[in-house]
Amino acid sequence: MQASKTIVGSCLQCVQLDRDLWRIYVTNNESKIKLLANGIALGDQHIQLFQHNPYSTGVKDVDDDVIKVTVKGLPLSVSNEALKAQIIDLGVKPTSDVKYGRIRHPETKQLLDCLNGDRYFYCEKSIQASPLPRVIHCAGIRCRVFLFGQPTINRDDLFCTNCMQSGHVRSRCRNETVCKACKKSGHVAGQPACSEYEQVKNINIVYGSECALSNFYECSIKAFGVTHRSAEHAYQYAKAIACGQPEIAHQINNAQNAIGARKISKLIKPPKDWEKLNTDVMKTVVSEKSKQVKEFSDALLDIPESSMIVEATHDLFWGSGLTSEQTSNTKCDSWPGSNEMGLLLCDVAKQLRAKSKDFQIVTTSRSTRHSGSNVRKPTKRKPAKTPVKSVKSSDVITRSSSLRMRASDFLLSDSDTNRTAE
């Protein structure tokens, strides 16, 4: 005890003997770090301290280094076995069972019997080489993961749709809400007060599962060797397969609707190069839809060539980044989204129109062959002239008599008929 006091001084709170180990309690985290770094000296021996109780970490040797992993946001209805199975699927080797965290008294810091909802376990320290993601899904529920040495998130990749600035997300934003079109406060996009307000003409809005042009429209599409319930199913299925997660792909394919497929797709961990492939995958899906779904191809052909197709969703890549009403009342150049889906649909519509024109030209050329002044009237073929030989009268008589004889072979005279009847 005296050896510990020389390091942490008055911050030492308690020393407890537990089996063949001593527990040392200090009042603050700084003193704890000092003890772990320096250890304590008993006589001429230097004793190294451990951050975790070896009996609770599950290791066989106290010298084995482990790391504590805490999972937050998981309901008590989800079993520890389900969480452990999910952790193992992520390539983690736990050394202990999953345990429940408990609430500490705010003043005495003693553990109470009431649980705080957290789960924790210990695992091999090799996890730091390929750490767990900060967010995982267990039993379909989103939960957060915390561990020492976890890499920080690249803040440059985050974008806030509340203040339209990078470095954070909307849920963490403390700034004032601004318009997505003009980046000024006091109004939202699509309102007359916005400097980018304009009633856009000649646009076709794509939104909702009732729209045949939407990926959420329910239809049967066969793509990538599987039959899907919508274009969204097909795209998210291909994404999961490309990212090496066939189990998630199977769940997506079995989703009852497109919204369910989109929710399950959040489990996918896409690689960095996925952004180079996503457009090609979507082109394949839309191309197959145009061949197999008549409602889709008819809807594209009904759109005039001078019109623009816009996907009115908050997706900043595939959509306009605005609602349908905001999109219709905001200048096209001021849409926060890239509208890649709308541009792709315009290309497919152009291809369908070209094929339709080619078909009409071929049909017209075939029909003109059978009607109009260009048709050549059939001419009657004159019978070929046969040479006439001079025939004697006796020959004619002989031939005619022979014909009568042949007829008598098949026809009965009246007298012969009567005899037969008798």
Stockholm file with secondary structure:
# STOCKHOLM 1.0

chainA/1-422         MQASKTIVGSCLQCVQLDRDLWRIYVTNNESKIKLLANGIALGDQHIQLFQHNPYSTGVKDVDDDVIKVTVKGLPLSVSNEALKAQIIDLGVKPTSDVKYGRIRHPETKQLLDCLNGDRYFYCEKSIQASPLPRVIHCAGIRCRVFLFGQPTINRDDLFCTNCMQSGHVRSRCRNETVCKACKKSGHVAGQPACSEYEQVKNINIVYGSECALSNFYECSIKAFGVTHRSAEHAYQYAKAIACGQPEIAHQINNAQNAIGARKISKLIKPPKDWEKLNTDVMKTVVSEKSKQVKEFSDALLDIPESSMIVEATHDLFWGSGLTSEQTSNTKCDSWPGSNEMGLLLCDVAKQLRAKSKDFQIVTTSRSTRHSGSNVRKPTKRKPAKTPVKSVKSSDVITRSSSLRMRASDFLLSDSDTNRTAE
#=GR chainA/1-422 SS CHHHHHHHGGGEEEEEEETTEEEEEESSHHHHHHHHHHCEEETTEEECCCSSCHHHHTCSSTTSCEEEEEEESCCTTSCHHHHHHHHHHTTCCBSSCCEEEEEECTTTCCEEEEEEEEEEEEEEGGGGTSCCCSEEEETTEEEEEEETTCCCCCGGGCBCTTTCCBSSCGGGCCSCCCCTTTCCSSSCTTSTTSTTBCCCCSEEEECSTTSTTSTTSEEEEEETTEEEEEHHHHHHHHHHHHTTCHHHHHHHHTCSSHHHHHHHGGGCCCCGGGGGTHHHHHHHHHHHHHHHCHHHHHHHHHSCTTCEEEECSSCTTTSCSSCHHHHHTBCGGGCSSCCHHHHHHHHHHHHHHHHHHHHHHHHHHHHGGGSSTTSCCCCCCCCCCCCCCCCCHHHHHHHHHHHHHHHHTTCCCHHHHHHHHC
#=GC SS_cons         CHHHHHHHGGGEEEEEEETTEEEEEESSHHHHHHHHHHCEEETTEEECCCSSCHHHHTCSSTTSCEEEEEEESCCTTSCHHHHHHHHHHTTCCBSSCCEEEEEECTTTCCEEEEEEEEEEEEEEGGGGTSCCCSEEEETTEEEEEEETTCCCCCGGGCBCTTTCCBSSCGGGCCSCCCCTTTCCSSSCTTSTTSTTBCCCCSEEEECSTTSTTSTTSEEEEEETTEEEEEHHHHHHHHHHHHTTCHHHHHHHHTCSSHHHHHHHGGGCCCCGGGGGTHHHHHHHHHHHHHHHCHHHHHHHHHSCTTCEEEECSSCTTTSCSSCHHHHHTBCGGGCSSCCHHHHHHHHHHHHHHHHHHHHHHHHHHHHGGGSSTTSCCCCCCCCCCCCCCCCCHHHHHHHHHHHHHHHHTTCCCHHHHHHHHC
//
